[in-house]
Amino acid sequence: MKKIIVSLMLAAFLAACSQGVVDEEKAESVAHSQTKETTAANPHADGTIPLGADGKPADVAPVKKERKYSVPKEIAEKYKSLILEVKNIPENSSVQTDVLIGQKSEVTGTPFEVLVEHYFPDFVIDADGTITTRSAEENNPVAKIKVFKFGEVFFDGWLFKNHPDEHGNFSDPAYSMTLVKSVTK
């Protein structure tokens, strides 16, 4: 009887000691399958795109969304050109130039050419992201322009008449550019 009790105690002791032993091959395959599941659920989990504390990609440049523009026929028929003022900051001088909408024009005395792509007298962005105008009245006049310096695109953006220093307007160490007024047909 003593032998049976000792054998049972020894078996219990061995079973208790073996509970912390892990089969490494099985553990690696389980960990690998869990990693695959995590990566499938979260494509950023593999570390190629870092995640911020909120779980969104951190410090990733935004993808530039292609904008749609809608210039109503009445606006296209009403406005002919825009008067832009280009200031030479070091020389404390300025020049105004009349640029036809849809055309490129040289700015006298500067290395710039300006293309006025669109003019929106009452600028608004619709719910679907389309840039357009609410009315023909000049409540919030904005010009979409491209500025070329020595033939290369130097600036591709907006000139806001009522907010000339906001919204990423044209900037150059030696020059500034503002929308002065529109010219009707």
N, C-alpha and C positions, 0 to 999 in steps of 0.2 A: 504494500500500500504506500509505503514511503517513496518507493521508486516512481509510482504513478503521480503522486503529488509533486515530487521534485521535477519530473518530466513536464507536467503541466505548467509549473511555475517558470521553468526554463523557456518553454514555448511562448508563454505570455510575455516574458522579458524580451525575447528576440523580436516578437511582433511589435512591441512598444518601441524598441530601438530602431526598427526599420521604417517607421512612419515618416521620418525626415529625409529619407533617401529618395532622390528624384532620378528617373531615367533621363539623362541629358538629351538623347536623341529625340525622345518624345517631347520634351520641354521645348527644344528648338523648333520643332515642326509646329507645335501649338502657337508659339510666339510668332513665327513667320506667318501663319494663317491669320492671326489677329492683326498683324501689321498690314496684310493685304486688305482685310476688311476695313481697317481704319483709313487706308489710302483710298479705297474705292468710295468710302463715305465722304472723305475730305481730301480732295486732290492736293491741298497745300500741306498735308501731313508729312510728305516725304522730304520737306525742307527746301524745295526749290523756290517756293514763294513764301517768305516769312509771314507769319500771322501776328497781328497785334493782339492786345489784351482782350479786345472785343470779338476776336475770332475772325476778323476780316483781314484781307491782305494789308500788310503794313508797308509804308514807304514805296509803293508801287506807282509808277507814273500812270495817270488816268488815260484811258483810251479816248482819243479825240473822236467825238461823235460828229458824223457828217450832218451838217445843218441843211435844212430846207428853207428856201426863201420864197416868199409870195408877194410880188409887187402888183397890186391891183391895176387894171388898165387905166383907170382915171388918174392914178398917181403918175404912171409912166407918160401919160399924155399931158399932164399939167406941168411937170418939172423938167427943165432943160439941162441945167448945170448947177454946180456948186462953187461958191467963192471960198477958197481955202487961204489961210494966212500961214506963211512959213517964216518963223523968226530965226535969225542968225544970232544966237546968244552971245558969242564972243564980240561980235561987231556991233551989237545992240541995234540991229536993223531988221526990217521985215519986208516981205513982198507978198502981195495978194495975187492969186492966180485963179482964173476961171476955168474949171475942168468940166467938160461935157460928161454927163452920166453915161457910163458904158464905154468911155474912151480914155486913153492914156494921154497925159499932157506933161511936158517938161515944166519944171519950176525954175524960172529964170534966176541965175546967180547961185544956184545950188547944184549938188550932184544928184538931185532927185528927179524922178518922173512919178506921177501919181495916176493911178487908175481908179476911178470911182465905179465900183461894181454895182452898188445899189444905194438908193436913198429912201429912207422911211421917215416921213414927216411926223408921225405919231407912233414911234417904235413900240412894239409889243411882241412877246413870244407867246403863241397860242398854246393851248393845253397839250397838243401833240408835238410841240417843239418847233413848229414852223415860225420863222421870223417874218413879220408882216407889219402893217400899219392899221391902227384903229380908224383913222380918218385922214382926210386931206389937209387938215389943220396942223400947223407946226407946233404941237404941244410938247413933243419930245423928239426933236429932229436928230437923226442919226445917219451917218454915212458908213457904208462898208467899203473900205479902200484897200488897195495894195500900193505900197511905196517901193519903188525900185531905186537902188543906189548902184551906179555904174553897171546897169543892166541886170543885176541880180535882185530877187525879192528880198527886201530889207525889213519890211513890216507888212503883215497881213492881219488887219483888224478893223477897229471901229474908231470913228470920231463922233463924240457926243457933244452937240452944241451947248446944251444946258449944263453939262458936267464935263468940262474939258480936261480936268485932271484925274478923272476916275475911269474905271473899267479898262485898264491896260491900254490907254491911248498911246499914240506914236511918241516915242522918245529916242533921242539921240543926244550925245554929250554937247553937240554944237548947235542943234536945231530943235525947234518945237513946231508942232503943226496943230492948227485949230480950224474948226468949221465955222465960218463967219455967217454965211447966209446961202439961201437957195435962189435960183433964178428961174422964173416961170416962162413958159413959151408964149 
